[in-house]
Amino acid sequence: MSDYILGRNPVMEALKSGRQIHKVLVAKGAGKGSIVEIISRAKKARVPVQEVERNALDNMTGGQNHQGVVALVPAMEYVDVEDILEAARQKGDPPFILVLDEIEDPHNLGAILRTADAVGVHGVIIPKHRATGLTGTVSKASSGAVEYVPVARVVNLARTLEMLKKEGLWVVGADIDGEVIWQSKGLSGALACVIGGESRGISRLIKEKCDYIVSIPMKGQVNSLNASVAAAVLCYEILRQKEKVNI
């Protein structure tokens, strides 16, 4: 099964990361600026580069903004949850994991992966059903971060949270009914942080599996944030507390 990565920065990051790439397709007349570097890096990696008509890329990507370059790649492979925990062990860090409860918008997932990479999340866990997976759109929205953040896809999210608890992680969910995030003192250890889906937030069963709930203060008339924005706020507060502990 194959997939594609579209956009200059995502394709560049895929090349930098050493990900297997079948071929790089470049729109005729687009070989300027950063695409010159993409072509050069692809040739050094012995990845075939082919010039095609721009409308061919338009048709392939469903009219998305491919910026004149598309890389054909094997479908992104998911990791096991144990691989994420092992990555934290190898670094000598307490595990920091994001758990996404039915995020359906690929742009939100991409933005969350970009934040996850920025703050040092060891991995992201998503459910197999009723949620977006790793796609070309996700890769582009993540600006290439999908190449660096391990993602595990599980059948039963609730059971996975129970397993993480047995591994010593605290499970914290983000929900409007929780303790104000700035007042929470428990965000510096081994954590699995749950972000709810765009339509209903964290489901009842998953919320019951959380050890505690935190909320982001809302002063305006709208009582919720976009899922990727909420994830970013929570992640950076966690990073702030972790850095403060390590000073």
Secondary structure per residue as TSV (DSSP state, phi and psi in degrees):
chain	resnum	aa	ss	phi	psi
A	1	M	-	360.0	135.4
A	2	S	E	-120.3	165.9
A	3	D	E	-145.1	-174.5
A	4	Y	E	-140.8	156.9
A	5	I	E	-118.7	131.5
A	6	L	E	-121.1	149.0
A	7	G	S	102.9	146.7
A	8	R	H	-64.0	-50.2
A	9	N	H	-66.8	-46.6
A	10	P	H	-58.9	-41.5
A	11	V	H	-65.4	-41.7
A	12	M	H	-60.6	-44.2
A	13	E	H	-66.4	-35.4
A	14	A	H	-63.2	-40.8
A	15	L	H	-66.5	-42.5
A	16	K	H	-63.4	-37.7
A	17	S	H	-74.7	-12.4
A	18	G	T	82.2	13.6
A	19	R	-	-62.8	144.6
A	20	Q	-	-64.4	128.6
A	21	I	-	-130.2	127.2
A	22	H	S	-73.7	-44.3
A	23	K	E	-165.1	147.5
A	24	V	E	-107.7	125.4
A	25	L	E	-103.7	127.0
A	26	V	E	-120.5	131.8
A	27	A	E	-66.7	138.9
A	28	K	T	-57.7	131.3
A	29	G	T	87.0	-0.9
A	30	A	-	-99.0	5.2
A	31	G	-	-77.1	58.2
A	32	K	S	-133.3	167.3
A	33	G	T	58.6	-133.6
A	34	S	H	-66.3	-20.5
A	35	I	H	-67.5	-29.2
A	36	V	H	-59.3	-44.1
A	37	E	H	-67.8	-37.4
A	38	I	H	-61.2	-46.7
A	39	I	H	-61.9	-43.5
A	40	S	H	-62.0	-45.9
A	41	R	H	-66.1	-38.3
A	42	A	H	-63.1	-44.4
A	43	K	H	-65.0	-38.0
A	44	K	H	-63.9	-33.0
A	45	A	T	-86.9	4.2
A	46	R	T	61.1	36.5
A	47	V	-	-95.7	124.8
A	48	P	-	-60.1	139.9
A	49	V	E	-119.1	130.0
A	50	Q	E	-129.5	132.7
A	51	E	E	-84.6	133.0
A	52	V	E	-136.1	164.8
A	53	E	-	-66.4	144.2
A	54	R	H	-59.0	-37.2
A	55	N	H	-66.9	-22.1
A	56	A	H	-66.9	-40.0
A	57	L	H	-69.8	-36.4
A	58	D	H	-59.5	-45.5
A	59	N	H	-67.3	-40.5
A	60	M	H	-63.1	-39.4
A	61	T	T	-100.2	8.5
A	62	G	T	67.1	30.9
A	63	G	T	80.6	10.1
A	64	Q	-	-71.2	163.0
A	65	N	-	-79.5	90.1
A	66	H	-	-86.0	-8.8
A	67	Q	T	59.9	24.8
A	68	G	T	84.6	9.2
A	69	V	E	-148.5	135.7
A	70	V	E	-137.8	136.3
A	71	A	E	-109.3	130.2
A	72	L	E	-89.1	124.0
A	73	V	E	-135.9	160.3
A	74	P	E	-64.8	152.1
A	75	A	-	-54.7	139.0
A	76	M	-	-59.4	132.9
A	77	E	-	-90.0	138.6
A	78	Y	-	-89.3	157.0
A	79	V	B	-105.0	171.0
A	80	D	-	-86.8	155.2
A	81	V	H	-58.0	-38.1
A	82	E	H	-60.9	-32.1
A	83	D	H	-64.2	-37.1
A	84	I	H	-67.0	-43.9
A	85	L	H	-63.6	-38.9
A	86	E	H	-66.8	-35.7
A	87	A	H	-61.3	-39.5
A	88	A	H	-66.7	-40.8
A	89	R	H	-62.2	-42.7
A	90	Q	H	-61.6	-32.0
A	91	K	H	-86.4	-9.4
A	92	G	T	73.3	25.2
A	93	D	-	-106.4	150.3
A	94	P	-	-67.2	135.2
A	95	P	-	-57.3	138.5
A	96	F	E	-129.9	105.7
A	97	I	E	-125.7	138.5
A	98	L	E	-100.2	132.8
A	99	V	E	-116.9	121.3
A	100	L	E	-107.1	118.3
A	101	D	E	-94.3	90.8
A	102	E	S	65.4	50.0
A	103	I	-	-76.2	117.5
A	104	E	-	-102.7	-19.5
A	105	D	-	-88.5	117.8
A	106	P	H	-62.2	-27.5
A	107	H	H	-68.4	-37.2
A	108	N	H	-65.7	-44.8
A	109	L	H	-61.6	-42.8
A	110	G	H	-61.2	-43.9
A	111	A	H	-64.6	-37.9
A	112	I	H	-65.7	-40.9
A	113	L	H	-63.6	-35.7
A	114	R	H	-64.7	-43.8
A	115	T	H	-65.1	-42.1
A	116	A	H	-56.8	-43.1
A	117	D	H	-64.7	-40.6
A	118	A	H	-65.6	-35.0
A	119	V	H	-99.9	-0.2
A	120	G	T	86.8	25.7
A	121	V	-	-62.9	136.7
A	122	H	-	-78.8	-21.5
A	123	G	E	178.0	164.3
A	124	V	E	-122.6	139.8
A	125	I	E	-116.3	129.4
A	126	I	E	-127.0	154.4
A	127	P	E	-79.7	153.4
A	128	K	S	-73.0	-30.8
A	129	H	S	-112.2	151.8
A	130	R	S	55.9	39.8
A	131	A	S	-158.1	150.4
A	132	T	-	-71.8	147.4
A	133	G	-	-102.5	-164.7
A	134	L	S	-83.7	112.0
A	135	T	-	-127.2	174.7
A	136	G	H	-60.2	-37.1
A	137	T	H	-64.3	-40.6
A	138	V	H	-62.7	-44.0
A	139	S	H	-59.8	-45.5
A	140	K	H	-65.8	-42.9
A	141	A	H	-65.0	-26.8
A	142	S	T	-83.9	-3.7
A	143	S	T	55.3	34.5
A	144	G	T	93.3	-6.0
A	145	A	G	-64.3	-22.9
A	146	V	G	-59.8	-22.3
A	147	E	G	-74.7	-15.1
A	148	Y	T	-119.3	-14.7
A	149	V	S	-105.8	113.8
A	150	P	-	-63.7	139.1
A	151	V	E	-125.7	126.0
A	152	A	E	-105.0	139.3
A	153	R	E	-117.2	119.3
A	154	V	E	-119.5	154.2
A	155	V	S	-78.5	-39.5
A	156	N	-	-124.9	102.3
A	157	L	H	-67.0	-40.0
A	158	A	H	-62.3	-43.6
A	159	R	H	-65.8	-35.3
A	160	T	H	-64.5	-40.5
A	161	L	H	-63.3	-38.2
A	162	E	H	-62.4	-40.6
A	163	M	H	-64.4	-41.0
A	164	L	H	-64.4	-36.9
A	165	K	H	-61.3	-41.4
A	166	K	H	-65.4	-24.2
A	167	E	T	-84.9	3.0
A	168	G	T	95.9	9.9
A	169	L	-	-90.2	143.5
A	170	W	E	-87.2	141.7
A	171	V	E	-107.4	117.7
A	172	V	E	-119.3	131.1
A	173	G	E	-108.0	151.6
A	174	A	E	-102.5	117.1
A	175	D	E	-154.1	152.1
A	176	I	E	-62.5	-22.6
A	177	D	E	-90.1	5.0
A	178	G	E	-89.2	-178.4
A	179	E	E	-68.2	139.9
A	180	V	E	-56.6	129.4
A	181	I	G	-56.0	-38.2
A	182	W	G	-68.5	-21.7
A	183	Q	G	-92.3	-8.9
A	184	S	-	-78.0	131.6
A	185	K	-	-104.0	4.0
A	186	G	-	-107.8	35.4
A	187	L	-	-111.9	25.7
A	188	S	S	-116.7	-4.5
A	189	G	S	-100.5	-148.9
A	190	A	S	-75.6	118.8
A	191	L	E	-133.8	143.1
A	192	A	E	-118.7	115.1
A	193	C	E	-104.5	124.8
A	194	V	E	-100.4	126.4
A	195	I	E	-114.4	129.0
A	196	G	E	-80.7	165.9
A	197	G	B	-70.3	169.6
A	198	E	T	-64.9	-34.4
A	199	S	T	-89.7	-41.7
A	200	R	T	-126.1	1.4
A	201	G	B	74.2	-151.9
A	202	I	S	-75.6	131.3
A	203	S	-	-67.6	159.1
A	204	R	H	-57.2	-47.5
A	205	L	H	-62.2	-43.4
A	206	I	H	-68.0	-37.8
A	207	K	H	-61.9	-37.0
A	208	E	H	-65.6	-24.7
A	209	K	H	-83.3	-11.4
A	210	C	-	-74.8	140.2
A	211	D	S	-73.7	-34.4
A	212	Y	E	-158.4	164.3
A	213	I	E	-120.5	137.3
A	214	V	E	-121.5	154.3
A	215	S	E	-126.8	156.3
A	216	I	-	-102.1	123.3
A	217	P	-	-58.0	137.6
A	218	M	-	-123.7	119.5
A	219	K	-	-101.8	-11.4
A	220	G	S	-94.8	-162.9
A	221	Q	S	-86.0	-23.8
A	222	V	-	-87.4	131.6
A	223	N	-	-100.9	17.0
A	224	S	-	-151.6	159.3
A	225	L	-	-109.0	156.9
A	226	N	-	-54.1	144.3
A	227	A	H	-57.6	-40.5
A	228	S	H	-71.0	-33.2
A	229	V	H	-69.0	-44.4
A	230	A	H	-59.9	-42.3
A	231	A	H	-61.8	-40.6
A	232	A	H	-65.1	-44.1
A	233	V	H	-61.3	-47.5
A	234	L	H	-63.0	-44.9
A	235	C	H	-62.3	-40.3
A	236	Y	H	-74.9	-28.3
A	237	E	H	-69.1	-39.1
A	238	I	H	-62.6	-45.1
A	239	L	H	-60.5	-41.4
A	240	R	H	-61.0	-45.7
A	241	Q	H	-66.5	-39.4
A	242	K	H	-64.0	-44.0
A	243	E	H	-64.7	-37.0
A	244	K	H	-64.8	-39.4
A	245	V	H	-65.5	-35.8
A	246	N	H	-83.7	-6.7
A	247	I	-	-71.5	360.0
